[in-house]
């Protein structure tokens, strides 16, 4: 087996997170135990944006369920999960202190 040196400029947590997402995607879709070049680049981009593997795996779940309902026969990949991941990112954003309620918390009696 040929072993290639890993790049020095990639953080170690990226390797762990990428492996977690890769293994989850492979278990959901079955088949080849590796990512395509496009999917690998997309995964590195998401990890650079500090997205957690749990959010990425949740997006994979949602897309896989939707595809099963529609009986889609093409192979599931990370590109298909981009839209769902954006939706999950929007839900995750916390409410900031700048946002004030436009209505009173309690009504006067």
N, C-alpha and C positions, 0 to 999 in steps of 0.2 A: 504494500500500500504506500502510495506517495503522500507525504505530508508536506504541506506548504506553510511557510511562516506567515503568521497573522500580522496585519498592519499594526504599527505602533500608535497610530493616531486615532484608533477607535477605542472608546472607553470599555472596560471589562463588563460593565453592567449591560452594554448593548449586546454582547455575545450571549449572555444569559437570557435577556429579554427576547432576542431574536430567535434563539433556540426554543423558547417556550411557545412563541407564536407559531413558528414553523411546525413544531410537533403537533400543536393543536389543529392547525389547518390541515395537516396530513391526516390526522385521525378523523376529522370531519368529512373530508372529501375522499379519502382513500387514495390508492394509487401511488404515484411517485413520491419518494421521501425527500424531495428537495424543492426549492423555490426556483422559478424562472428568474432570469436576470432582471426583468422589469419588476417583478414582485419583490426581489431582494432589494433593489434600489428604492422602491416605495417603502418597504419596511424600515430601511435605514433612515429615510427622510422622516418617517413618523417618529422613530426613536430619537432622532436629533431634535424634533419638536417637543420632546419630553412627554409623549403620549405613553400611558402605561399599557403593559401587555394585556391587562384585564379589559380595558376599553376596546382594544383591537380584537380580542377574542369574543367580546360581546357583539361587536359588529359582524364578525364571522358567523356567529350563531344566528343573528337576525336574518342575514342574507341567505344562509343555508336553509332556514325554515321557509322563507319566502320562495326560494327556488324549488324546494320539495313540493310546496303547494301548487306551483305552476308546472311541475314535472319537467323542469329544465334538464337537458341531458348533457350540456357542455360542462367541462370541468370548472369547479369553483376556484377562483384565484383572488388575490388581494385587491386587484383593480376593481373587481365587482363590489368590494366592501367600502370604497371611498365615500360614497354618498351617505351610507349608514353611519360611518365613522364621524362625518361632519355633523350629522344630527345628534349623535351621542355627545360630541364635544360641546355643542350648544347647551344641552341639558346639564352638563357638568359644571359650567361656569357658575361660580358663586355670586350671590347678590352683593354688590359693593355698598359701602356705607354712604356713598354719594346719592344713591337712589333713595328718595324719601317717599313715604306713602302720601298719596294725594287725597286720602280720606281719613277721617279721625278713627282711631282704634276703637273708641267706645262712643256710643250714642248718649246724648244727654237725655235724661228722663224728665 
